[in-house]
Amino acid sequence: MREYRALRERYSLLDLCRTPDLATEVTLQPVRRIDVDAAILFSDLLLPLEPMGIKFDFVRGEGPAIETPLRSESDLARTRRFEPRDALSPVLEAIRQTKRELDRRLPLIGFAGAPFTLASYAIEGGHSISFAHTKALMYGAPAAWHKFCGLLADVAADFLVAQIEAGVDAVQIFDSWVGALNARDYREFVLPHTRKIFDRLAGYNVPTIHFGVGTSAILDDLRAAGGDVIGADWRIPLDDAWMRIGGDRAIQGNLDPTLLLGPIQRLLAATDDVLSRAAGRPGHIFNLGHGILPMTPLEHVQAVARYVHQQTRT
């Protein structure tokens, strides 16, 4: 969005995340221009890492970069738990400000990173294709891995509880890179820690969303880890994913984000396919199968939002 790009010319991504007025403004920008059903807090998955003792920054054109990646058991052991109401207070203030601006017109969704995704960023030092460093530590030092992921689960749960207290109406756990694991490894090295977060949130009476990318092979395991809503990416038909997840859970997804870059006729036909697979069943949140791409025409996003509402209006 041009409004966002104008702010980015003046402020870094971390400045936007750490300044409540700016984070509130960016959260509200799509609400003003797109017919969405909820606002999503503008923040970043990695914010909890710095108060844990893991410094990072964003490199233009490359994404997040960890100053000193964690590559040994002793590196993992130096990380620490913290109080999010102090260390991440700007995020919580942005939630309170956004809620006042929304004035109950739309719900606000908060979020945090799941243990595997946060761990992989901290260990790899940024994006990865093979996750070689992460898996080497996971396989080679399982006790240290589980201790570290247990800490990350505590940090994520603490942060989400603080967000709920600040006023968010739902929370989402992003496990963006967990598709790098097979089902056996997911169950051994990840599932207990992600489930720990959802167990902690169970008493707060807010809907929980569990989303991962490349998870077609482990959807039933994501369900076992927790979440009232399970996200499905575009690699699996929505009805197949819902069968795997189970009819007692809601589903979020799953339009391929790259379709927004193509002709509008193909885009709306693909939207129809997602909706037909949902078959009007309660519990489908229409969404993309992953994040929106920077070069996406705003007009295509607006068209999809209008079209979904037209097709599903009762």
N, C-alpha and C positions, 0 to 999 in steps of 0.2 A: 504494500500500500504506500502511496506517495507520502501520506502523512507520517508514516513510520520512517520512511527513508529520509525525510526532512529532519527528523529528530536524530537519526543515526549520523547525519552529517555533523551534528553538534556534540553528540554524546556517545561514549562507548557503550557496548552492550551491558557491561557491568554497572556503569553509571545509571542506565535506565532501570536495571534490576534493583539497585540499592537506593534509589531515590523515590520515595512513595508517590509524590505527585506525578513523576514521569511514568512509573509503573502503572499507576491508575489510568493515566491518559492512554497508554498503549493498550491496556486491557479493554478500554472502551472503544477504541478506534474501529474494530470490526463490528462491534455491536451497532454502531451508528450507520454503517454502510452495507451490512449483510443481514439478511433475515434469519439470524441464528436463534436457537432456542435456549442458549446458555452463554454466559461469558466465561472465558478461561483465563485465570490469573496469568499476567505476564511475569514470568520469572525464568529461572534456569535450573535444570536438574543438579548442576554442579555446585550451587551455592553452599550446601552444607559441608563441602570438602574443606574449604579454607579454615573454618573454626575447628575442624578435626586436626589441623596441622598440615594440610595438603594444599600448597599454594598453586594457583593456576591463573591463566589469563586467556583471552581470546585473540587469536592471530587472524587478521583480516584475510579472507580468502581461504583459510585453512581450518578454522574452527578452534575448539578448546585445546589448550596446551598445558600440561602439568609441568610445573617448574622442575621438580625432582621426582620422577616416577618411582613408585614403590616396587622394588625388585627383589627383596629378600624378606625373610621372616622378621629380622630386626626392624626393617622399614615398616612393616605392618604393625609391629608392636608399639611403635612410637605414636600411633594415632590415638585420638582421645574422644570421649563423649563430651557434649557441651549442652548448654541450656539455650534452646532456640529462641525463647522469649527475649533473651538478651542479644545473642550473637546475630540473629536473623530478624531483629525487631523491625527493620524497614519493610520487609516482606509482609509482616503481620499488619503494619500500619497501612500498607497499600491495600490489603484485604478490607480493612475497616473503611477506608476512604471509598473504595470501589463499591462496597455494599451501600454506602450512603448515596452514591451517585446513581446506582441502579434502582434504588427506592422500590425494591420488591418487584420490579418489572420482569427481571430474569434472574434465575439462580446463578451463583458463582461457583465454579469448579476450581479447587486447589489441587496440588499434585506434589509428588516427590519421586525421586529415582529409586528403583529397586536395588537390592544389594549387589546382584551380579553386574548390572550396568554401571553402577557407581564404582565398584571394584575394578572393572575392566578399564574405565577411564583412568583411575588412579594408578593402575599397574602398567598399562600400555603407554600412558602419557598423552593420549588423545585417541583419535579414531584408529581403528584397526580392521584388517580383513581376516587375518588368521587367529588373532587373539593368542598368539604363541606365548607371550610372557605371562598372560593371565592363566592359561591352562598349565603352563609349567609350574607355577606356584601352587595352583589348585591340586594338581596330581602329586607334586613333589613334597609339599608341606601341608597336608590336609588339616592337621590340627590348627596351624596358624591361619589357614584359609577360613576355617569355620569360626575361629575366634574373631577374625576381621569382619566376616559377613554378619556375625551376630552383632557386632558393634554397629555396622551399617544399618542393620534392621532396627536397632534401638534408636539410632539417629533419625531414620526416616519416620518411625512411628512417633517419636517425640515431636518432630516437625509437623507432621500431619495433625496430631492432637492440638498443637498450638494454632494451626490454621483453622481447625474446627472451632476452637474457642474464639478466634478472631471473627468468625462469621461465615466461612465457606459452607455451601449447601451440599456439596459432594466432594469426594476426593478420588484422585486417580493415581495409581502406581504405574510408572513407566518402566518397563524392562526392555529397552530399545534393542539391546544386543544379545538377548538370551537365546535367540534363534541360532547362535553359534554352537549350541550344545545339543547333544543327542538326549533322548529321553532318560536313559540310565544316569548320565551325568547330572542332568537337571534334578532328578529325584534325590541323588546323593548329596550334591554340593550346593543346591540353590533352594529347592522347595521348602525345607524346614525354616529357612530364614525369611523367605517371603511370607510364608504362612504366619510366622511370628508377628509380622506387621498387621495383617488382617485380623488376627486374634486380638491384638491390642486395640484395634479400632471397633471391635464388635459392640462395645457398650455405648457408643456415641450416637447411634441412631441417625447416621448419615449414609447415603448410598456410596458404595465403593466400586471403583472400576479398575480392572486389571488388564493392562495392555502390553503386548510384546510384538516384536517384528520377526517374521520368519518362523512362526511358531506352529505351523500346520502339523508338525509331527508330535507336538507336546501340548495340544489344546486341552486334553483331558487332565494333564498334569497341572496346567495353569488353573483349571477349575479346582483341583484338589488343593492348590496353594491358597485359593480364596478369591473373593470378589463377587459382589452382587451382579456385576456386569463383566463379561469377558470380551476383550477386543479381538477382532479377527482382521488380519491384513488381507490384501487383494490377491494373494497367491492361492487362496482356497475359496470355492463358491460359498456364499453366505449360508445357504441351507445345509451344506455339508458340515460347515463349521458348527452350526447350531446343533446339529444332530450329535456331534462329538462333545459339545459343551453340555448339552442337556437342556430340555425345555423348561426346567425350573430356574434357569439363569437367563438374564437378559444378555443381549449381544450388541456390540458396537462395531460398525463398519459398513462397507469395506470397499469403497470405490478406489481404484488405482489413481493416485494423485497425478500421474502423468497424463491421464485422460483430460484433465483440465487444460492441457496445453494444445489439444487437438481441436478438430472441428466441433461445433456445438451440437450437430446432429448425432455424431458418434458419442459425445459426452452424455447427452440425454438418453440415448439408447442404452448405454451402460448403466446409467442411473435407474432406468426402468428394470434392467435385469436384476440389480440388487434388490429393488423393491418387490419384484415378483417372487424372488427367492425368500424374502421375509414373509410374504403371503398375508400381510395384514395382521400377523400375530402380535399380541402385546409384548413389549419388551425389546423392540428393535430401535436402537439409536442410529439413525443414518449418519454416517461420517466417512471420512477418507480412511483408507487402509494404512496410512502413515501420515507424516507431516506434509503440509502444503509446501510446494516448491517456490523459491523466491521469484522465478520468472513467470509465475502463473498470472494470467489476466484476471483482474478483479471482477470484470464483467462476467466471466465464466463461473466464478464462485457465486456471485449474486444470482445468476441464472439457475444454477443447480439448487440453491436454497429455495428459491421461489417455486421451482418445479416440484421438488419433494413435497412442499406444503400443499401445492395444488393437487398432486396425485394422492395424497394421503388424507386430505381434508374429509371429515365425516359430518 
